[in-house]
Amino acid sequence: MTRQQQTPSIDFTILTLKDALDLAVLIEEEARDRYEELSAQLVLHRTPGAAAFFAKMVRIEELHRKQLIEQRHKAFGDAPVGVRREMIFDVEAPGYDEVRMNMTTRQALETALKSEEKAHAFFVSVLHNVQNPEVRKLFEELRDEEVEHQELVKAELAKLPPGDPLERFDVGDGPAPQ
């Protein structure tokens, strides 16, 4: 997915710092909400390890969202928000097709890692069009934070035992005998 598909109606050449902060908040909200949905799905499918990891990601995304909101409020007070949720799509949020009914914790971590890599690539790509120095600085910080997030996920992956080679395949239970 290209930057234009993720943010079709945002012109990064004229983006203001206020709008950039609003965009960053929305990206965190989208990721938080998606992790929340995925966690709930995995609870229903009785995969507690993966569900718990996605619930942890909900808390992380919410914490980052709150930090961005505080930064925005300090700089712009209660100025109206100029960027709307429908202006973004899947910037950092994991894809719905990433979740499997019998997802392991390792697969959940790998899904989160892909999402952090996707967010990093987004900020790298939009930086080519950013003209405002304050927006550039913010997006560079956000880009670098995505690398930090990747390292955290990789560290969690390293703590897990080696994965089962069959995990790569979407193997479900066959039909039950009648």
N, C-alpha and C positions, 0 to 999 in steps of 0.2 A: 504494500500500500504506500503510495507516495504522500508527501506532505500535503499536496493539493487535495487528495482524497480524505485526509484526516481533518483538514481545516479549510474547506473549500471557499469560505467567504471571508477569510482574514488576509488582509494585505500587510505582510510583515515589513514592507518598506516604509510604512507610515505608522506602525504600531507605537502607541504611547506606553510609558512605563505603567500607568494605571491599568490600561487594557492588557498589558503583558502579565501583570500580577493577577488580574481577573482570569486570564487564560490559564495561568499556572494553577490557580485554585480549582478551576473547572476540570483540569486534567487530573488532579488529585482526587476530586469528587468522583469522576467517572471511574477511575481505578478502584477507589474504595467501594463504590456501589457494585461494581462487577465482582470484586472479591467476595463481597457479602452475598451476592446471588450464588456464586459458585460454592461457597462454604455451605450455604443452606442446602443446595442440591446434594452435596456430598454427605451431609448429615442424613438426609433422606435415604441415600444409597448405602448407609452404614460403612463409610470409609472415614473413620474418626481422625486418623493421622493427617490426611490431606485436608479434611475440613478444618482441623485445628490450625494448620499452617495458613490456610487462606483467611481464617479469622484473625490470625496474627498480622497478616498483610493489611486487613481492614484497619487495624489499630495504627499501623505504621503510616498508611496513606492519610488517615484522619489527623494524626499528629502533624504531618508535613503540611496538610491543608490549613490547619489552625495557625501554624507558623507563618504561612504565606498571607493569611487573612490579617494577622497582627501586623505584618510588614506593610500591607496595603493600607490598613487603617491608620498607622502612624504617618504614612506619607500623604494620604488622600482623604482621611476622615470618612465621612459618610457619602462621599461623591457617588453618583449613580454608577452601576455596573454597565459597561458597554459591550461586553462579550457574553454571549448566551450559550448554553449547553448544546443547543442544536448546531452550533458553529464548529463543533469538534466531533470526532468519531474515532474511537480506538487508538488514541495517542499513546497511552500507557496501559490501558486496561487489557487484560488477557482476553483472547478470543473465546467465544462461547464454544467453539469446536475443540478447544484445548482440554476440556474436561471429559473424563471417562467415568463410567459407572463404578468401576473397581480401581480407581486411581490410587496410586501409592503416594506416600509422603515425598519420595524422590521425584515422582512425576509432577507433583504439585510445586516442588522447588524448581524444577526445570521449567515449568510454565511461568513461574514468577521471574526466573532469570531471563527468559525470552521477552517478557514484558518490559523489564528494566533495559534490556538491550534495544528494544523498539523505541522506548522513550529517549534513550541516548541518541539514537539515530535521528529521531525527530528534531531534537535540539541542534544537532550538528547540521542537519539540512536547512533549518530555518535561519540559522546564523548567517548563511550566505546572503540572505535578503534583508537582514536587519540593518537599518540605518542609524537609529537612535542609540547613542553610546550607553545610556542607562539600561535600555532594553537588552543591548548586547551583553552588558555585564551580568544582568540577571540571568539571561539564557545560558551564558557560559557557566555561571554558578550551578544552575539546574542541570546542565549537561554533566558537569563534574560530580554532582550528587548522584546522578544515575550510575556512574562508575562505582562510587562508594556502595550504593545499594547492590550492584552486581557482586561486589566483593563480599558483602555480608551474606548474600544468598549462596555464593560459592563456598564460603566457610561452613554454612549449615549443611550443604551437600557433602562436604568432605567429612563431616561427622557421621554420616550414614554408612551402613555397611554397603558393599557393592550391590548394584541392582541385579535383578533377575533378567537374563537376556530376553525372556518372553515378555517383559514389560513393554517393549517397543511395539508390540502388536496389540490390537484391540480385541482381546480374547474374552468373550463373554461366556456365561454359562449356556450350555445347550438347552434344548427344550426338555422339560421334565417328562418322565414316562407317565403315560396315562393309566 
